[in-house]
Amino acid sequence: SSGSTEAQSTGDEESEEAFDQSGESESAGAAQETVATSPYSQTLRLAGSEPVEAVFDAADLPVKKVTLLSAAEKDVTVSVLLLQEKPEAVVNELDDVYAYLEITTTLSEGELGQALITFAVPVEWLNAHNHSEGSVVLQIYEGEEWFELETDLVSEDENIITYQAEVPHFSYFAITTGAETGF
């Protein structure tokens, strides 16, 4: 029976440690401006006229691919951060948001020729919010306003619908449902 007592005291220590760790992470989270998961980053080599693709396959990340076209010939890092809530810097709240994102690159202003963001939305989320697949739109934050970007449905299966939108630059983004499109 002494073995079970040891196991019990070890269990208590573990729960105390877990409590301490959660206390630490709460204070660290409060110090951060926006609660966020760690960013997903990829470094790519730009070779002038050919587009390059940063492919992200993390299950919890809606962004699946960022395609860049730039005349620059250098390494560029693309970072995608899934935000747990509206960024503090953002004034206007949006309705029916699937995800807030911050996407950045190490390209200088003027170096970006064209950029496409490919992202996925679960059919389950659309059904739960009574939206059709044609209503999903990527919005970009500019100044203090959200702007809807032209968003195309590129593929779908029974679980996931994949969309693509061309973006003028990188910033905060929101995957939302806007006006019905495709008519």
Disulfide bonds with the S-S distance in Angstrom:
none
